[in-house]
Amino acid sequence: PIPCVPWQSQTSGLLMGIIALIVFGTCAFVFEAGIPTIVLSCNELTAQTVCDTAGSTAYVDLASFTSVVDCRSSCIDRDEVGCCSFDQFSGNCLLYKTSNITTSATDAGYAALCTNKEVDLRSDGEESPFPEIFNTLWCTCVTMMMVGYGEIYPISEGGRTVSACAGLLGLMCMAMSVIVVGFHFTISLVAARYERLPTLA
């Protein structure tokens, strides 16, 4: 009979790889989750919309702009919650103290809501790309498989250490798998050649 790779060793290797993935992913999440911080976020200004000023006429005249993008940036810089409104004909950019938007009959009106939201900021001041454990599991899996897409990566010392260990362990596991499969393949070739040898009487 030709020997093959025992299924127990394949299953145990897969199980150990999954456990290592979960452990490294959890550690990376702890280091890279970031600090919850309240920041102002303004949606993209959409056409044919205006701020609903019913019951609230207070507004801040930010300036006159030539583009929707400049008006939105000015609303974000103002760092106040409200409704950012831009009139394309006049160039007026206003920040109303309201949280409602209605549709407009003209194409010149643009509006968007600016609200506070909680985001996780890392030490570099950027939003963490690891808001959930699944993101860190994806990054750890890509690191262990030596793919390294680079779209998300750790920046803290702990996160980088975990990623380095995950990469080394992944490399060792893949090398070990290749060695085991190659060894059993060699054994099967030797066994097949041995069976073809003539028997001595």
C-alpha positions in Angstrom: 0.0 0.0 0.0 1.1 3.6 -0.8 1.3 5.7 2.4 -0.5 9.0 2.4 -0.6 12.0 4.7 -2.6 11.1 7.8 -5.9 13.0 8.0 -5.3 13.5 11.7 -2.1 15.6 11.1 -3.9 17.6 8.4 -6.8 18.3 10.8 -4.6 19.2 13.7 -2.5 21.5 11.6 -5.6 23.3 10.3 -7.0 23.6 13.8 -3.7 25.0 15.1 -3.7 27.6 12.3 -7.2 28.7 13.1 -6.4 29.0 16.8 -3.3 31.1 15.9 -5.3 33.3 13.6 -7.9 34.0 16.3 -5.2 34.7 19.0 -3.1 37.0 16.8 -6.3 38.7 15.4 -7.6 39.4 18.9 -4.2 40.7 20.1 -4.0 43.0 17.0 -7.5 44.3 17.7 -6.6 45.2 21.3 -3.5 47.2 20.1 -5.1 48.8 17.0 -8.7 49.5 18.0 -7.9 53.2 18.8 -9.4 55.6 21.3 -13.2 56.5 21.0 -13.4 60.2 20.0 -16.3 62.4 19.1 -15.7 64.2 15.7 -17.8 66.3 13.4 -18.9 64.6 10.2 -20.7 66.2 7.3 -22.4 64.2 4.6 -21.8 65.0 0.9 -23.9 67.9 -0.3 -26.7 66.6 -2.6 -28.4 68.5 -5.4 -32.1 69.6 -5.2 -32.1 69.8 -1.5 -32.3 72.6 1.0 -32.1 72.9 4.8 -35.5 72.9 6.5 -35.5 76.2 8.4 -39.0 75.9 9.8 -38.8 76.8 13.5 -35.2 77.8 13.3 -33.9 80.7 11.3 -30.5 81.0 13.0 -27.7 80.5 10.6 -24.0 81.3 10.1 -22.9 82.9 6.8 -19.7 81.2 6.1 -18.6 82.9 2.9 -19.1 82.8 -0.9 -17.7 79.9 -2.7 -17.6 78.6 -6.2 -17.9 74.9 -5.5 -19.9 72.5 -3.3 -16.6 70.9 -2.0 -15.3 74.3 -0.7 -18.6 74.9 1.1 -18.6 71.5 2.7 -15.0 72.0 3.8 -16.0 75.3 5.4 -18.9 73.7 7.2 -16.5 71.0 8.6 -14.0 73.7 9.7 -16.7 75.6 11.5 -17.1 72.5 13.8 -20.7 73.0 14.6 -23.7 70.6 14.2 -26.3 71.8 11.7 -27.4 71.8 8.1 -24.8 72.9 5.5 -26.5 74.7 2.6 -24.9 75.9 -0.7 -26.6 77.9 -3.4 -24.9 77.4 -6.7 -26.4 80.6 -8.3 -25.3 83.0 -5.6 -22.4 81.0 -4.2 -23.7 81.5 -0.6 -22.6 78.9 1.9 -24.8 78.9 5.1 -24.8 76.7 8.2 -28.3 76.5 9.6 -29.1 75.4 13.2 -31.4 72.7 12.1 -31.2 69.0 11.5 -33.8 68.6 8.7 -33.4 68.6 4.9 -36.2 69.0 2.3 -36.2 68.7 -1.4 -35.9 71.8 -3.6 -37.6 72.7 -6.9 -34.4 74.1 -8.3 -31.1 72.4 -9.2 -29.1 75.1 -7.6 -29.7 74.1 -4.0 -27.3 71.7 -2.2 -27.6 70.6 1.4 -26.1 68.1 3.9 -26.3 67.4 7.6 -23.3 67.9 9.9 -23.5 65.7 13.0 -21.2 64.5 15.7 -20.2 60.8 15.6 -17.9 58.6 17.6 -14.9 57.2 15.8 -11.9 55.3 17.0 -8.7 57.3 16.4 -5.3 55.8 16.4 -2.1 57.4 17.6 -1.5 59.1 14.2 -4.9 60.9 14.5 -6.5 58.9 11.7 -9.6 56.7 12.0 -8.7 53.1 12.9 -9.2 50.6 10.0 -10.0 48.0 12.7 -13.4 49.0 14.0 -14.4 45.3 14.3 -12.6 42.1 15.2 -13.3 40.7 11.7 -11.0 43.5 10.2 -8.1 42.4 12.4 -8.8 38.7 11.5 -8.6 39.6 7.8 -5.4 41.5 8.3 -3.9 38.7 10.4 -5.0 36.0 7.8 -3.4 38.0 5.0 -0.2 38.5 7.0 0.0 34.8 7.9 -0.5 33.7 4.3 2.3 36.1 3.2 -0.1 38.0 0.8 0.1 41.4 2.4 -2.3 43.6 0.4 -1.3 46.6 2.4 -4.7 48.3 2.5 -4.8 48.1 6.3 -1.8 47.8 8.6 -0.9 48.2 12.2 1.0 51.3 13.4 1.4 50.7 17.1 4.4 48.8 18.5 2.2 46.1 19.9 0.3 45.7 16.7 3.5 45.5 14.6 5.0 42.9 17.0 1.8 40.8 16.7 1.9 41.1 12.9 5.6 40.1 12.7 4.9 37.0 14.9 1.9 36.1 12.8 4.0 36.4 9.6 6.7 34.2 11.0 4.3 31.6 12.3 2.4 31.6 9.0 5.6 31.1 7.1 6.7 28.2 9.4 3.2 26.6 9.1 3.3 26.8 5.3 6.9 25.5 5.1 6.0 22.7 7.4 3.0 21.7 5.3 5.1 21.6 2.2 7.8 19.6 3.9 5.3 17.0 5.2 3.5 16.7 1.9 6.8 16.4 0.0 8.1 13.8 2.5 5.0 11.6 2.1 5.1 12.1 -1.7 8.8 10.8 -1.6 7.8 7.9 0.5 5.0 6.9 -1.8 7.4 7.1 -4.8 9.9 4.9 -3.1 7.2 2.4 -2.0 5.8 2.2 -5.6 9.3 1.5 -7.0 9.9 -1.1 -4.3 6.8 -3.0 -5.3 8.0 -3.2 -8.9 11.3 -4.9 -7.8 11.4 -8.6 -8.7 11.2 -10.9 -5.7 14.1 -13.3 -5.0 13.2 -16.9 -4.7 
